[in-house]
Amino acid sequence: MLSKYRNIDIINLDLLTYAGRIENLHDFKNNPHHKFIQGDIRDRKTIEQIVKEGIDVIVNFAAETHVDRSIMKAGSFILTDVYGAYILLDTSRKYDVHKIIQIGTDEVYGSIIESSFKESETLDPSSPYAASKASADLMARAFYKTYGLNVIITRSSNNFGPYQHPEKLIPKLLIRALHNQSLPLYGDGKQIRDWIYVSDNCEAIDLVVQNGKAGEIYNIASRNERTNLEVARLILKILGKTDTLIKFVSDRPGHDRRYSLDATKIRSLGWKPKHVFEESLKDTVTWYIDNEWWWQRIRKDWYVQADTPWESSKRAGNQVKDNRSPITKTTIMNL
């Protein structure tokens, strides 16, 4: 946004929990149009202090997002994803914020075996995480219908790219592969996800900010459906490693079989993805290899090291002993 527009100022509010990294903002450190505030969206006083100064648009990316963690501790998801969204909506109404974008997820629809979900489909979340995001979406819709607040909802498919916490599938698999650890796949590994490169998703959200219609919902997806097994094998191929690292483990409770979105509406605004999945995955692998400093300290997070975190009595944040040697050399293979 800052590189695209010259006439905007961005206030970046983040609580800097386990998934928040101040290092991610290094490129904006001296940018006069970017201001970082460490704060909690659940804190009404903090939100009001920011918004009352005059905010045109709020884009709510803030959320607890990891399904495995939601199985272990659902309460934090309700507090951040639902109550936090309510605080933003209510404050926006009080101070006449022009527009608020609620960032959602394809997981609110549940699983679909054939075809693809349209924005009008009934919500059927399977995990506490998905339920918390569905609740936030419904609250946003209620503020639009009841108060006339200019709210727009986006629902994106699975994102991937640089700076993604290694609890997520792609960075978890590639980082474990770099250290010759097993790649745990839940169940038979044939769950299907539609992958979108992070910058494509951001461009779609920007388009919604500029041209989206009040009260509307926009699905965002790239039509890159792959099974988790296919993704794991592709990562191993890029790294020049064999499939013997793949390990099938117990399936996750409430694990959806397939996510698929009909993105006709967002495409009608003129958006289309620019990135090819295989090429972007290779670029992502290269980024993690070149930026080991960014993830090395957090790769020992329990949710990265455990094969099936919800089955363990350990809690998130515990350190796991790791006696493996560091990365020495990795070859990137042409696909």
C-alpha angles and dihedrals in degrees: 000000000000092000092046101045128043098188101059136090121204126206110198114202117190133157091211096226120168089296097046118091123188087201088071089071097053093111091057097045095111099028109122090205094059125072125180122207122182105218148123124257087214090064105091093190093056093045093049092049089056100040098045090063088069124280122183100189135016119198110193109210091147112117148121100250113171113106094203091056091048090058090054098040116011097168096077089054092055092048096048105029098039109021092036091052089049092054091052092047095046093047091048089054092048095051099034099246106192097224140359125197115203109204110217139173140239088238092080089075095056123216128336124190098194135016122010135277119259122206091256094060121119114262114245110169119188104192133050087247093054090045091053092051092046088052091052091050091051091049090051091051090049092054089051094049098038103036103019091240112169097244126162125184126209123194115196132190123234112317125210137174141091123343095025114146111252092238086080120090104253099043091040092054096043095046092049090048090052088059094042091247121146118270106230116213119188116239112329093340092238097117108129125226131177108229125210126184111242097241091052089054092048092051090052091051090049089053090052090050090053103036109009119125121240114260094014130127121217124198113211119201140140102211092244099137114175134160116243087245091056090050092050092049092048092052090051091048091052090051094045093242131132131251090247088092090067113104124187112216138175115305120252117254111261092008110175115227101212139006120196131163133200102223097182093120097055090044089055087064089060101265126136130159118262100197131082112221099230094047093046091048090054090049089050092051090049091051092054091048092049093045104046088140088068099056107021094089095048100041090088090066108129093240090057096046100040120084094208108012096183091061094057129087090218120102131231114275096034113133118243119210111248121184097169121125119255123255111286105173135347128189120213110217125211112244 
